[in-house]
């Protein structure tokens, strides 16, 4: 209890006044004693005599204190609320009410009475005395505040509270988890209702994507599973779970809602979910790009706070950090991450380049992506990034056309894609790394074009549609491809022309076959198969030719194309023999040595062809045998059936010339 002591140097009060004050003070002391000793009933009885007196407020305060000591906190708070309402500056009542409210918050939180928690926290903030910082005191309840809002049905306030906590503590992955769950079930709850679920679903996509890319979350999750299951999940299975989580829990559900809305002919809702599905894919690829960029940023340039989280474009736009992220992305060194830097500029664009990229590259909807790109502002359409996307989109369109057997249209799309890539390359004169990306894109387009053209040409060839296959290859070669890129197409064209030449040879379309082989030799001088095919054709024509000179020329050309071909050489020998015989038969009798000599020249040439394997001195031996009439022994030494008739005619002509020379 407090005793009254006179202040030093104070003027003594009048006796009556001092007595009254002493009585009032004594009464207050009595009220305090009754409260502190737990004599509440005596305190209440005493208070009845104090009604309307100046100590009434003091007595009610002590009654509240006594009730609190009896754990009748709500009754105590009722008295304190009325005291504070009557006198807002009543600091003593505020201190006690504040402490009691903190106690009530704890009790309500343990009981899970979330609406009550929310109300009590708000009242605690209002009741707090001036010397108390309620934010510090209630900091231990910060996790309760959003839940209180959530349980009371105030989702927006809950999200705002968690987002504020996330800004203050970005490393707390539990906040990401809470926000992801909140918005996901919020959006699911709106499905089929009158309220549009797009906004909460986009938020759910943002937070789930950031969470999936959070190594800290998955390390903690894996540790918890290990403690619960008794074994650690293999890293490969954990990575598989992470990589498939968004597709299984977001993409598939969104696609099911698209299909459901379309079945019920609700195109507006179907488009809403399709937009969310595209946004989910964009969020995934943009988060992956930023996650990669974080590892490429130079030392000292790595961001802190929320920007250090591996979120996507929706995540950073929601938290108001998109502009700052784009500035930071400029710190990614192009020499180490030119592709990553380009992806960041596309995916985190404010103009919608990221959506166009997803439609083309991820969802294989190139026509929609190209149309979407054409609707963007001029500044976006004329950018290097847009040129890159147009080239990519046209490349994807070409591949799609090929799958639809529209190969000629695909070639036109590839031509445009190649032109876009070259045009984009011209815009990157200040960035060698970016120019290299466009060069790589050009090569990729060329490789796709060549690969798909060869594949389709092969299909046509297998279906015995060689003319169409050749036409396709010719169309592809009209495109402005680099020499090294077009080389394989030229080789395919040569092969198919040879195929057609062989086929025409078999069907006796000799002029067409000859044209095909000659074209190959013009494209690829020295092409072995074309030379062989043309030689075979000439040999076959020579065998059919009635004019000896023409036939000989054909055989000679065939031998020139394929030196060492014994069949062609023997056919030439036969033709030379037949020509010599025909010439001799055509001479007017008596023949002259000159005429016989011409025939001998043809046969000597025939005999000395490489196919008969005779030595250079063989002609002298043959002449000597003929002049000595020893030809029979010569014939017996010959085993080649094709050589023997030629040799007989040559010996005969040698003998005829000898007789003419001797005048017989």
Secondary structure, DSSP 8 states (H G I E B T S, - for coil): -------TT-----HHHHHHHHHHHHHHHHHHHHHHTT-HHHHHHHHHTTTTSTTHHHHHHHHHHHHHHTT-HHHHHHHHHHHHHH-TT-HHHHHHHHHHHHHHHHHHHHHT-HHHHHHHHHHHHHH--TT--HHHHGGGGHHHHHHHHHHTT-HHHHHHHHHHHHHH-TT-HHHHHHHHHHHHHHHHHHTTSSS--HHHHHHHHHHHHHHHT-HHHHHHHHHHHHHHHSS---HHHHHHHHHHHHIIIIIHHHHHHHHHHHHTT-HHHHHHHHHHHHHHHHHHHHHHHHHHHHHHS-TTT---GGGGS---HHHHHHTT-HHHHHHHHTTS-HHHHHHHHHHHHHHT-SSSHHHHHIIIIIS--HHHHHHHHHTS-HHHHTSHHHHHHHHHHHHHHHHHHHHTT-HHHHHHHHHHHHHHHHHHHHTTTT-HHHHHHHHHHHHHHHHHHHHHHHHHHHHHHHTT-HHHHHHHHHHHHTS---HHHHHHHHHHHHHHHHHHHHHHHHTT-HHHHHHHHHHHHHHSTT-HHHHHHHHHHHHHHHHH-S-HHHHHHHHHHHHHHTTT-HHHHHHHHHHHHHHHHHHHHHS-SS--HHHHHHHHHHHHHHHTSGGG---TTHHHHHHHHHHTT-HHHHHHT---HHHHHHHHHHHHHHHHHHHHHHT-
